Amino acid sequence: MESFSLKEVFDKIFEETSGFEAYGLAKRISVLHRIQISNGLWNASKILAEEIEEKTEGILNVEVISISSSEAPDWLPIPPGWEINDAWAEVNNEKLTLNEHPTLAVAHSPPSNGVLEAEAVHIKRWWESDEYKNAKGKIVVTDGDRLIAYKFASEAGAIAIAFYRKGIPETAVPYVGLFLGYKELSKAQLPAVSLPYRVVRDIEGKKVRIYIDSELRPDPEIPIVCARFGERRDRGPLISSHLCHPAPGANDNASGSAANLESVLTLSRIIEKSKLKVPERTLRFLWIPEYTGSILAMEKVLKGKVTEAINLDMVGVEPEGNEGPLHLYLSSLSAPGNIEKISFLAFSRITNLSGLTNHTIEPYSGGSDHDIFIAYGSPGVTLIQWPDTKYHTDEDDINRISKRMLKTSSAIALSTVYLLATETNISLATSDFREWFLKGIFIKRLSEGDEIGARLVGSIVAKHYELKTFSNEPRISETLNDIKPRRKVPVIFGGRQVARRSFDKALELSKLFRQIKGLDLFSIYLMEPTFLANGERSLIDIYKLLRGIYGSRVSARLLNSIVNIFCDVNMMAC
């Protein structure tokens, strides 16, 4: 078959991508309660696999793989199997039902074993155990860390706990998941609900009634859906998306899952019509429960087979009004690769074709399944629309989803992996792309008045990428431990892992986390430092790299303290 120019590849893939089939799947699965690990998640997995089988007619292979939680590595917390049959909460004679608010029951909550009625105690300083001294026989209401607040409330003798969240619409019921193990939940037995902020503001001392009919199962089976074009044994690039989250969960993440399906169907049509040449390498498409599934996939199914990954997470909402832009986040400093250059080219061309103007290309940012592929050594990028005003709430419904956004995101992802899997002459060198990108960050640091950060970009960060340096490395005044840390588990993603080793250290970690805003927590303090901790790089060098890429918001004090905790609980060697 004739070879095609880069522009022709992008244009043909965009032309063949519809967005309508993706929207149809998003609509079907957004009515399912796809909690980790539930029947709803399994049902969504089966619907997805059946649609691929029916519409690709054998061009792609698809399988639903079942992995027992007993096969998980000991450092990975696995939630129990969980089903919610019914739930309601009543505050000030207003009754909230599961039917109207699918996120009302906190995921993995034990049952209430009948109606519970008690006075509410509003805990604001949830990290202080003394704050719970009057919680016995009451219902604790808090916006606190689910792990810590749940433990303190249980120990204080509360009969239930209700979570809320600020910063979302006051009418919205937030999605909260306990993500505790079966034994932990069986021991605590504290029913948990979520409430909208509008009913919480004056809840102190009011009577609250709750009811939860749920079931917990030990040792659940975790579903992984994998579609493949090419040989099973061969290595190649991958598109991933997490299929989990409660109904409706339309943007997070029915949208990413649906855009991934659209990529599968588009590839099938292109191959069937011979519109582009057949890829030489194996292409894979993966749907998993977030983190839990991608870790198990890399441990048990795809080990050594993923060369690069692009992750689709929350790609369905138009970036307008208060809704954030579509971001392309590049790979970690620890795992650069050609996928960064190629996804940049696809992103630039296809957003232009779709008329999408509100978009950005930025350094690595953590918080989704691309983290896991990076942790296992595969360069990974992610597409995500952020911030999302309805994120993790019951108001994230299908009416928000745009066919244009699904088409755009699907075409970007498929173009990226297709080019990675196909012999194509791309004139732009990866080193040229990185040099251009770093100079952009250099200018950004200067515009912020951060001369030290700019010079670090032009020196230590440039050296890291094996580029010619264009500034002198500055002296920095910050002091950090004189260590060369090395991570002892593939990925460190939060307090749950620490709590399994030491609750006191998890509490200490949460106090540090309260000083960190938003995605900085994942990018700067959880993911990048642990990815870079290879036993050869000093902590001061890790700090310098982070300080250059992310600027003056990187705190040496916080980085030092957080790494110390990981070392104390033996998740890092120091």
C-alpha positions as CSV (number, residue, x, y, z in Angstrom):
1,M,0.0,0.0,0.0
2,E,1.1,3.6,-0.7
3,S,2.6,5.6,2.1
4,F,0.8,8.6,3.5
5,S,2.0,11.9,4.7
6,L,1.5,12.8,8.4
7,K,-1.2,15.3,7.5
8,E,-3.0,12.6,5.5
9,V,-2.9,10.2,8.4
10,F,-4.4,12.8,10.8
11,D,-7.1,13.9,8.2
12,K,-8.2,10.3,7.3
13,I,-8.5,9.2,10.9
14,F,-10.4,12.4,11.8
15,E,-12.7,11.9,8.8
16,E,-13.4,8.3,9.8
17,T,-14.1,9.1,13.5
18,S,-17.8,9.9,14.1
19,G,-18.3,10.6,17.8
20,F,-21.9,9.2,17.5
21,E,-21.0,5.6,18.4
22,A,-19.0,6.9,21.4
23,Y,-21.9,9.0,22.5
24,G,-24.2,6.0,22.3
25,L,-21.9,3.9,24.5
26,A,-21.5,6.8,27.0
27,K,-25.3,7.0,27.3
28,R,-25.6,3.3,27.8
29,I,-23.0,2.9,30.5
30,S,-23.7,6.1,32.4
31,V,-26.9,4.6,33.7
32,L,-24.9,1.8,35.3
33,H,-23.4,2.0,38.8
34,R,-19.8,1.1,37.9
35,I,-18.3,1.2,41.4
36,Q,-15.1,-0.8,42.0
37,I,-15.8,-3.8,42.3
38,S,-19.5,-4.2,41.5
39,N,-21.9,-6.0,39.2
40,G,-22.4,-2.7,37.4
41,L,-18.8,-2.6,36.5
42,W,-18.9,-6.1,35.2
43,N,-22.1,-5.3,33.2
44,A,-20.4,-2.3,31.6
45,S,-17.4,-4.4,30.7
46,K,-19.6,-7.0,29.0
47,I,-21.6,-4.4,27.1
48,L,-18.3,-2.9,25.8
49,A,-16.8,-6.2,24.8
50,E,-20.1,-7.3,23.0
51,E,-20.1,-4.0,21.0
52,I,-16.5,-4.4,19.9
53,E,-17.2,-8.1,18.8
54,E,-20.4,-7.1,17.0
55,K,-19.0,-4.0,15.1
56,T,-15.4,-5.1,14.3
57,E,-16.4,-8.5,12.9
58,G,-13.2,-10.2,13.9
59,I,-10.8,-7.5,12.7
60,L,-9.9,-6.9,16.3
61,N,-9.7,-9.5,19.1
62,V,-11.4,-8.6,22.4
63,E,-11.6,-10.4,25.8
64,V,-12.9,-9.7,29.3
65,I,-10.2,-10.9,31.7
66,S,-11.1,-11.8,35.3
67,I,-8.4,-11.4,37.9
68,S,-9.0,-12.4,41.5
69,S,-8.1,-9.8,44.2
70,S,-6.1,-12.6,45.8
71,E,-3.7,-12.3,42.9
72,A,-2.9,-8.7,43.6
73,P,0.5,-7.7,45.0
74,D,0.5,-7.1,48.8
75,W,1.2,-3.4,48.4
76,L,-2.0,-2.8,46.4
77,P,-5.1,-2.1,48.5
78,I,-8.1,-3.8,46.8
79,P,-11.6,-2.7,47.8
80,P,-14.2,-5.4,48.5
81,G,-16.9,-6.5,46.1
82,W,-19.8,-4.2,46.8
83,E,-23.4,-3.9,45.8
84,I,-25.8,-1.1,46.7
85,N,-29.5,-2.1,46.7
86,D,-31.1,0.9,48.3
87,A,-30.1,4.0,50.4
88,W,-31.6,7.2,51.6
89,A,-30.8,10.0,54.0
90,E,-33.2,12.5,55.8
91,V,-32.0,15.9,57.1
92,N,-34.5,18.6,58.3
93,N,-37.4,16.5,57.0
94,E,-35.9,16.5,53.5
95,K,-35.3,13.0,52.1
96,L,-32.6,12.2,49.6
97,T,-32.9,8.9,47.8
98,L,-30.5,6.7,45.9
99,N,-32.7,6.8,42.8
100,E,-32.4,10.6,42.6
101,H,-28.8,10.8,43.8
102,P,-26.8,7.7,42.7
103,T,-23.7,8.9,44.7
104,L,-25.7,9.1,48.0
105,A,-24.3,5.9,49.4
106,V,-20.5,6.1,49.9
107,A,-18.9,3.4,47.8
108,H,-18.0,0.3,49.8
109,S,-20.1,1.4,52.8
110,P,-21.3,-1.4,55.0
111,P,-25.1,-1.7,55.4
112,S,-26.9,0.1,58.2
113,N,-29.0,-2.9,59.2
114,G,-32.1,-0.9,59.6
115,V,-32.8,2.8,59.9
116,L,-30.3,4.8,61.9
117,E,-31.4,8.0,63.6
118,A,-29.1,10.3,65.6
119,E,-27.9,13.8,66.2
120,A,-25.3,15.2,63.8
121,V,-21.9,16.3,65.0
122,H,-20.1,18.4,62.5
123,I,-16.4,17.7,62.6
124,K,-14.3,20.4,60.9
125,R,-10.8,19.6,62.3
126,W,-11.2,16.0,61.2
127,W,-7.5,15.2,61.6
128,E,-7.6,15.8,65.3
129,S,-8.8,12.7,67.2
130,D,-10.0,14.9,70.2
131,E,-12.5,16.5,67.9
132,Y,-14.5,13.2,67.9
133,K,-14.9,13.0,71.7
134,N,-18.6,13.8,71.5
135,A,-19.3,11.6,68.6
136,K,-20.5,8.5,70.5
137,G,-23.9,7.5,69.4
138,K,-24.1,10.3,66.8
139,I,-23.7,10.7,63.1
140,V,-20.4,12.4,62.2
141,V,-20.5,14.9,59.3
142,T,-17.2,16.0,57.8
143,D,-15.4,17.0,54.6
144,G,-12.3,15.2,55.9
145,D,-10.0,12.5,54.5
146,R,-12.2,9.4,54.2
147,L,-9.6,7.1,55.6
148,I,-8.8,9.1,58.7
149,A,-12.2,10.5,59.5
150,Y,-13.7,7.0,59.1
151,K,-11.2,5.5,61.5
152,F,-11.6,8.2,64.1
153,A,-15.4,8.2,63.9
154,S,-15.5,4.4,64.3
155,E,-13.2,4.5,67.3
156,A,-15.2,7.2,68.9
157,G,-18.4,5.1,68.8
158,A,-20.3,7.1,66.1
159,I,-23.1,5.1,64.5
160,A,-22.6,6.5,61.0
161,I,-20.6,9.0,59.0
162,A,-21.7,11.5,56.3
163,F,-19.2,13.2,53.9
164,Y,-19.6,16.4,52.0
165,R,-17.4,18.4,49.7
166,K,-16.9,22.1,49.2
167,G,-16.0,23.7,45.9
168,I,-18.8,21.8,43.9
169,P,-22.4,23.0,43.3
170,E,-24.2,23.2,46.6
171,T,-27.0,21.0,45.2
172,A,-24.6,18.2,44.1
173,V,-24.1,15.0,46.1
174,P,-20.3,14.1,45.9
175,Y,-18.9,10.7,45.0
176,V,-16.9,9.3,47.8
177,G,-15.3,5.9,48.0
178,L,-13.9,4.3,51.1
179,F,-11.5,2.0,49.3
180,L,-10.8,0.1,52.5
181,G,-10.3,-3.7,52.5
182,Y,-13.0,-6.2,53.3
183,K,-11.5,-7.0,56.7
184,E,-11.2,-3.4,57.6
185,L,-14.9,-2.7,56.7
186,S,-16.1,-5.8,58.4
187,K,-14.4,-4.8,61.6
188,A,-15.5,-1.1,61.5
189,Q,-19.1,-1.6,60.2
190,L,-19.8,2.2,60.0
191,P,-22.4,3.0,57.4
192,A,-21.4,6.0,55.2
193,V,-23.4,8.5,53.0
194,S,-22.6,11.6,51.0
195,L,-24.6,14.8,51.4
196,P,-24.8,18.0,49.4
197,Y,-23.3,21.1,51.0
198,R,-26.6,22.9,51.1
199,V,-27.9,20.6,53.8
200,V,-24.7,20.6,55.8
201,R,-24.2,24.3,56.6
202,D,-26.5,24.2,59.6
203,I,-26.6,20.5,60.3
204,E,-24.9,20.6,63.8
205,G,-27.2,19.1,66.4
206,K,-30.0,18.3,63.9
207,K,-31.6,14.9,63.7
208,V,-30.3,12.8,60.7
209,R,-31.8,9.5,59.6
210,I,-30.0,7.2,57.2
211,Y,-30.6,3.8,55.6
212,I,-28.2,1.7,53.5
213,D,-28.9,-1.7,52.1
214,S,-25.6,-2.9,50.7
215,E,-23.5,-6.1,50.4
216,L,-19.8,-6.6,50.9
217,R,-18.0,-9.6,49.3
218,P,-14.5,-10.7,50.0
219,D,-12.0,-11.6,47.3
220,P,-13.9,-10.0,44.3
221,E,-13.0,-10.7,40.7
222,I,-11.7,-7.6,38.8
223,P,-12.7,-7.1,35.2
224,I,-10.2,-6.0,32.5
225,V,-11.3,-5.5,28.9
226,C,-8.6,-5.7,26.3
227,A,-9.1,-5.3,22.6
228,R,-6.1,-6.0,20.3
229,F,-5.1,-5.6,16.7
230,G,-2.1,-7.7,16.0
231,E,-0.3,-10.6,17.7
232,R,-0.9,-11.2,21.4
233,R,2.7,-11.9,22.1
234,D,4.0,-8.7,20.4
235,R,4.8,-5.4,22.1
236,G,3.1,-2.1,21.0
237,P,1.3,1.1,22.1
238,L,-2.0,1.3,24.0
239,I,-5.0,3.5,24.6
240,S,-6.4,3.2,28.1
241,S,-9.5,4.5,29.9
242,H,-11.0,3.7,33.3
243,L,-14.5,2.3,33.1
244,C,-15.4,2.6,36.8
245,H,-17.2,5.3,38.9
246,P,-20.8,5.5,40.0
247,A,-23.8,6.5,37.8
248,P,-24.0,8.8,36.1
249,G,-20.2,9.4,35.8
250,A,-20.8,10.6,32.2
251,N,-17.6,12.7,31.9
252,D,-15.7,10.8,34.5
253,N,-15.3,8.4,32.8
254,A,-18.0,7.2,30.5
255,S,-16.6,9.8,28.1
256,G,-13.0,8.4,28.0
257,S,-14.3,4.8,27.8
258,A,-16.6,5.7,24.9
259,A,-13.9,7.7,23.1
260,N,-11.6,4.6,23.4
261,L,-14.4,2.5,21.9
262,E,-14.6,5.0,19.0
263,S,-10.9,4.5,18.4
264,V,-11.4,0.8,18.1
265,L,-14.3,1.1,15.7
266,T,-12.5,3.7,13.6
267,L,-9.4,1.5,13.3
268,S,-11.6,-1.4,12.2
269,R,-13.2,0.7,9.5
270,I,-9.9,2.1,8.3
271,I,-8.4,-1.4,8.0
272,E,-11.5,-2.8,6.4
273,K,-11.6,0.0,3.8
274,S,-7.8,-0.1,3.3
275,K,-7.7,3.7,3.9
276,L,-4.3,3.5,5.6
277,K,-1.7,0.9,5.7
278,V,-1.9,-1.9,8.3
279,P,0.1,-1.1,11.4
280,E,3.3,-3.2,11.8
281,R,3.1,-3.4,15.6
282,T,0.4,-4.6,17.9
283,L,-2.2,-2.0,19.0
284,R,-4.1,-2.5,22.2
285,F,-7.1,-0.8,23.8
286,L,-7.7,-1.2,27.5
287,W,-10.6,-0.6,29.9
288,I,-10.0,-1.0,33.6
289,P,-11.1,0.0,37.1
290,E,-8.9,3.0,37.8
291,Y,-5.5,2.2,39.2
292,T,-6.6,-1.1,40.6
293,G,-7.2,-2.5,37.1
294,S,-4.2,-0.9,35.3
295,I,-1.8,-2.2,38.0
296,L,-3.2,-5.7,37.7
297,A,-3.1,-5.4,33.9
298,M,0.6,-4.5,34.0
299,E,1.3,-7.2,36.6
300,K,-0.7,-10.1,35.2
301,V,-1.7,-9.4,31.6
302,L,0.5,-6.9,29.7
303,K,3.8,-7.2,31.5
304,G,6.6,-6.2,29.1
305,K,4.1,-5.6,26.2
306,V,3.2,-1.9,26.5
307,T,5.7,0.3,24.7
308,E,3.7,3.6,25.2
309,A,0.3,4.5,26.4
310,I,-2.2,7.4,25.9
311,N,-4.9,7.6,28.6
312,L,-8.4,9.1,28.0
313,D,-9.9,10.5,31.2
314,M,-12.8,13.0,31.2
315,V,-12.8,14.1,27.6
316,G,-16.5,14.7,26.9
317,V,-17.3,18.2,28.1
318,E,-16.9,21.3,25.9
319,P,-14.2,23.6,27.4
320,E,-16.3,26.8,27.8
321,G,-17.7,28.9,30.6
322,N,-16.4,27.6,33.9
323,E,-15.3,24.3,32.3
324,G,-11.6,23.9,31.9
325,P,-9.6,23.3,28.6
326,L,-8.7,20.0,27.0
327,H,-5.2,19.3,28.3
328,L,-2.5,17.0,26.8
329,Y,-0.3,16.2,29.7
330,L,3.1,14.8,28.6
331,S,5.0,11.9,30.1
332,S,7.0,11.9,33.4
333,L,10.5,13.2,33.5
334,S,11.4,9.6,34.3
335,A,9.9,8.1,31.2
336,P,10.2,10.4,28.1
337,G,9.5,8.9,24.7
338,N,8.4,9.5,21.1
339,I,4.7,9.4,22.3
340,E,5.2,13.0,23.5
341,K,6.2,14.3,20.1
342,I,3.6,12.3,18.2
343,S,0.7,13.1,20.6
344,F,1.7,16.8,20.3
345,L,1.5,16.6,16.5
346,A,-1.8,14.8,16.6
347,F,-3.2,17.1,19.3
348,S,-2.2,20.2,17.3
349,R,-3.6,19.0,13.9
350,I,-6.9,17.4,15.2
351,T,-7.9,20.2,17.5
352,N,-7.5,22.5,14.5
353,L,-9.6,20.2,12.3
354,S,-12.4,20.1,15.0
355,G,-12.3,23.9,15.6
356,L,-11.4,23.4,19.3
357,T,-9.5,26.4,20.5
358,N,-9.5,26.1,24.2
359,H,-6.7,23.5,24.8
360,T,-3.2,23.3,26.3
361,I,-0.1,21.1,26.1
362,E,1.6,20.9,29.5
363,P,4.2,18.9,31.5
364,Y,3.3,15.7,33.2
365,S,0.4,15.9,35.7
366,G,-0.6,12.9,37.8
367,G,-3.9,11.4,38.9
368,S,-5.0,8.8,36.4
369,D,-4.0,5.5,34.8
370,H,-1.1,7.0,32.8
371,D,0.7,7.1,36.1
372,I,0.7,3.3,36.2
373,F,2.1,2.7,32.8
374,I,4.9,5.2,33.6
375,A,5.5,3.4,36.9
376,Y,6.2,0.2,34.9
377,G,8.6,2.1,32.6
378,S,6.3,2.8,29.6
379,P,6.1,6.5,28.5
380,G,2.5,7.7,29.1
381,V,0.5,10.8,28.2
382,T,-3.1,11.7,29.1
383,L,-5.9,13.7,27.6
384,I,-8.3,15.3,30.1
385,Q,-10.7,18.2,30.2
386,W,-10.0,20.0,33.5
387,P,-11.3,21.5,35.8
388,D,-14.7,20.0,35.6
389,T,-17.4,21.8,37.6
390,K,-19.4,18.6,38.2
391,Y,-16.4,16.3,38.9
392,H,-17.2,13.4,41.2
393,T,-20.9,14.4,41.7
394,D,-24.3,13.1,40.8
395,E,-24.7,16.0,38.4
396,D,-22.1,14.6,36.0
397,D,-24.8,13.4,33.5
398,I,-25.0,12.5,29.8
399,N,-26.5,15.9,28.9
400,R,-23.1,17.5,29.4
401,I,-21.4,15.3,26.9
402,S,-20.4,16.6,23.5
403,K,-20.0,14.5,20.3
404,R,-17.4,16.9,19.1
405,M,-15.2,16.4,22.2
406,L,-15.6,12.6,21.9
407,K,-14.6,12.7,18.2
408,T,-11.7,15.0,18.8
409,S,-10.2,13.0,21.7
410,S,-10.7,9.7,20.0
411,A,-9.0,10.9,16.8
412,I,-6.0,12.3,18.8
413,A,-5.6,9.0,20.7
414,L,-5.9,6.8,17.7
415,S,-3.6,8.9,15.5
416,T,-1.0,8.8,18.2
417,V,-0.9,5.0,18.7
418,Y,-1.4,4.3,14.9
419,L,1.7,6.4,14.1
420,L,3.7,4.7,16.9
421,A,2.7,1.3,15.5
422,T,3.4,2.2,11.9
423,E,6.6,2.9,10.0
424,T,6.1,6.6,9.1
425,N,8.7,9.3,8.3
426,I,8.2,12.2,10.8
427,S,10.6,15.0,10.1
428,L,10.4,16.6,13.5
429,A,13.0,15.0,15.8
430,T,12.0,14.2,19.4
431,S,15.0,16.2,20.6
432,D,13.7,19.2,18.6
433,F,10.3,18.9,20.2
434,R,11.7,18.7,23.7
435,E,14.0,21.7,23.1
436,W,11.0,23.7,21.9
437,F,8.9,22.6,24.8
438,L,11.6,23.4,27.4
439,K,12.2,26.8,26.0
440,G,8.5,27.5,26.5
441,I,8.7,26.5,30.1
442,F,11.9,28.6,30.4
443,I,10.0,31.6,29.2
444,K,7.1,30.8,31.5
445,R,9.4,30.8,34.5
446,L,10.9,34.1,33.5
447,S,7.4,35.6,33.1
448,E,6.6,34.5,36.7
449,G,9.8,36.3,37.9
450,D,11.3,33.0,38.8
451,E,14.9,33.3,37.5
452,I,16.1,30.3,39.5
453,G,13.4,28.1,38.0
454,A,14.2,29.3,34.5
455,R,17.9,28.6,34.9
456,L,17.2,25.1,36.3
457,V,15.1,24.5,33.1
458,G,18.0,25.6,31.0
459,S,20.6,23.6,32.9
460,I,19.7,20.5,34.9
461,V,16.3,19.8,33.1
462,A,18.0,20.2,29.7
463,K,20.8,17.8,30.7
464,H,18.2,15.3,31.9
465,Y,16.8,15.2,28.4
466,E,20.3,15.1,26.9
467,L,19.8,18.5,25.3
468,K,22.3,21.3,24.9
469,T,22.1,23.5,27.9
470,F,21.2,27.2,27.4
471,S,21.8,28.6,30.9
472,N,24.1,28.1,33.9
473,E,22.9,26.0,36.8
474,P,22.0,28.3,39.7
475,R,23.0,27.8,43.4
476,I,19.9,27.0,45.5
477,S,19.6,27.8,49.2
478,E,17.2,25.0,50.1
479,T,18.5,22.1,52.1
480,L,17.3,18.5,51.7
481,N,18.4,15.2,53.1
482,D,21.6,13.9,51.6
483,I,20.1,10.7,50.3
484,K,19.6,8.8,47.1
485,P,16.1,7.4,47.5
486,R,14.9,4.3,45.7
487,R,11.2,3.3,45.5
488,K,10.5,-0.3,46.7
489,V,7.0,-0.6,45.2
490,P,6.2,0.3,41.5
491,V,3.9,3.2,42.4
492,I,3.0,5.2,45.5
493,F,-0.3,6.9,45.0
494,G,-1.6,7.9,48.5
495,G,-2.3,7.6,52.1
496,R,-4.1,4.2,51.9
497,Q,-0.8,2.5,51.1
498,V,0.9,4.2,54.0
499,A,-1.9,3.5,56.4
500,R,-1.6,-0.2,55.8
501,R,1.9,0.1,57.2
502,S,1.4,2.8,59.8
503,F,-1.8,4.8,60.5
504,D,0.2,7.4,62.5
505,K,2.4,8.0,59.4
506,A,-0.7,8.2,57.2
507,L,-2.1,10.9,59.6
508,E,1.2,12.7,59.4
509,L,1.1,12.5,55.6
510,S,-2.4,13.9,55.5
511,K,-1.4,16.9,57.5
512,L,1.3,17.6,54.9
513,F,-1.2,17.0,52.1
514,R,-3.5,19.7,53.4
515,Q,-0.8,22.3,52.5
516,I,-0.8,21.2,48.8
517,K,-3.3,22.3,46.2
518,G,-5.1,20.2,43.6
519,L,-3.1,18.2,41.1
520,D,0.2,19.4,42.6
521,L,-0.3,16.6,45.2
522,F,-0.1,13.9,42.6
523,S,2.4,15.4,40.2
524,I,5.0,17.1,42.4
525,Y,4.9,15.1,45.7
526,L,3.5,11.6,45.0
527,M,4.3,10.6,41.4
528,E,7.3,12.4,40.0
529,P,9.5,12.1,43.1
530,T,8.8,8.3,43.3
531,F,9.3,7.8,39.6
532,L,12.6,9.7,39.8
533,A,13.8,7.8,42.9
534,N,15.9,5.2,41.2
535,G,18.7,5.0,43.9
536,E,21.1,6.9,41.6
537,R,19.6,10.4,41.8
538,S,20.0,12.5,45.0
539,L,17.0,14.1,46.6
540,I,18.4,17.5,45.8
541,D,18.7,16.6,42.1
542,I,15.0,15.4,42.2
543,Y,14.1,18.7,43.8
544,K,16.0,20.7,41.1
545,L,14.2,18.9,38.3
546,L,10.8,19.4,39.9
547,R,11.6,23.1,40.7
548,G,12.5,23.8,37.0
549,I,9.4,22.0,35.5
550,Y,6.8,23.2,38.1
551,G,8.3,26.4,39.4
552,S,8.3,28.1,42.8
553,R,5.3,26.2,44.0
554,V,7.6,23.2,44.7
555,S,8.5,23.2,48.4
556,A,11.8,21.6,49.4
557,R,10.4,21.3,53.0
558,L,7.3,19.4,51.9
559,L,9.2,17.2,49.5
560,N,11.8,16.3,52.2
561,S,9.1,15.5,54.7
562,I,7.0,13.3,52.4
563,V,10.0,11.3,51.2
564,N,11.0,10.8,54.8
565,I,7.6,9.3,55.5
566,F,7.9,6.9,52.5
567,C,11.2,5.9,53.8
568,D,9.9,5.4,57.4
569,V,7.2,3.0,56.2
570,N,9.7,1.1,53.9
571,M,8.1,2.1,50.6
572,M,11.4,3.8,49.7
573,A,14.9,2.9,50.6
574,C,16.9,5.9,51.8
